[in-house]
């Protein structure tokens, strides 16, 4: 609702003049490994880096491989599976630094299809996922989104 209310106000703001000598750079959350291969980074962090072991097509991770995330040079999670155009897409397993993991189908960086999420505390959510949201009852976890809403009761 706030986005809808704030959008007209944002459009009415005066444009900011850029210094003619300083080009405007827009960074869309892509991160590049040391070989020049890009992957999507939905939650960028300072001092973050990645390594990708799979194919790189037109500058983007594409195909099966292992993506390792690092913060300040220390391991911060891994994804092993399929990427398309730099996005998690196909079958793969994400392991977070907490030890939680999701193993299953992905579409556009979100759990989509059949998969199993196992939290570090031992909670298991196995079944159908749609746009990152578990479709069964009793699971409060999401994978690739923070926009899940509780299922409506009949």
Protein Blocks (a to p, Z undefined) as FASTA:
>chain_A
ZZmmmmmmmmmpccddddfklccdddehiacdfkopacddfbccehiacddfbdceehia
edjddddddeehiaebdcedddeehiaedjdddddfkopacddddeehiaedjdddddfk
opacedddeehiafbehiabdehiakbccdddZZ
